[in-house]
Amino acid sequence: RKEVEQDPGPFNVPEGATVAFNCTYSNSASQSFFWYRQDCRKEPKLLMSVYSSGNEDGRFTAQLNRASQYISLLIRDSKLSDSATYLCVVRPNDYKLSFGAGTTVTVRA
Amino acid sequence: DAGVIQSPRHEVTEMGQEVTLRCKPISGHDYLFWYRQTMMRGLELLIYFNNNVPIDDSGMPEDRFSAKMPNASFSTLKIQPSEPRDSAVYFCATSRDSNQPQHFGDGTRLSIL
């Protein structure tokens, strides 16, 4: 079983729509959680860290459910510029990060 | 602050040749990571360093791959001899400490013919 699993999508949504997706992780001792964004042919960039209490950054909301071992990302009022692949990232128990394969989001005009 | 700097951005070479990828970390970042990304396997950790010391190289595919970090401002990933299946994007990432997120360089797009 992979350490981090994501629905690859693609999620095709119109501008202004809300889109949400999850990822699951296998190691219950995981300590840190992040969402990264990767544009085509570019490097992954940190979108936001995910905290136990949930957190919001503008139009982006991240939630962590430790009991069910999943993390979610919700994008409100989506923009064309939100089109990207979103990588779920988990730090199991040391300094290494485990990356999901990514969820592709395409926002259309 | 300058980000993580990788060179070259693109490399095309024939199989059997030696390939050297370079990375300059963000100043003050004690952790340095080398990743490889392909469509089939996604993002894979190859090796990481803490304070210039290799900590975990279990992700290095085979003996043809080697990595060094001679000082806090420079690291190399070397493939010798290179093979077509090594074609991928290689990223270097660094973080200030073990709890901080990692910052990625632009990557080196490697094609082995």
Boltz contact constraints between the chains, C-beta under 6 A:
constraints:
  - contact:
      token1: [A, 34]
      token2: [B, 101]
      max_distance: 6.0
  - contact:
      token1: [A, 43]
      token2: [B, 91]
      max_distance: 6.0
  - contact:
      token1: [A, 43]
      token2: [B, 104]
      max_distance: 6.0
  - contact:
      token1: [A, 43]
      token2: [B, 106]
      max_distance: 6.0
  - contact:
      token1: [A, 43]
      token2: [B, 107]
      max_distance: 6.0
  - contact:
      token1: [A, 44]
      token2: [B, 104]
      max_distance: 6.0
  - contact:
      token1: [A, 46]
      token2: [B, 101]
      max_distance: 6.0
  - contact:
      token1: [A, 95]
      token2: [B, 98]
      max_distance: 6.0
  - contact:
      token1: [A, 96]
      token2: [B, 45]
      max_distance: 6.0
  - contact:
      token1: [A, 99]
      token2: [B, 43]
      max_distance: 6.0
  - contact:
      token1: [A, 101]
      token2: [B, 42]
      max_distance: 6.0
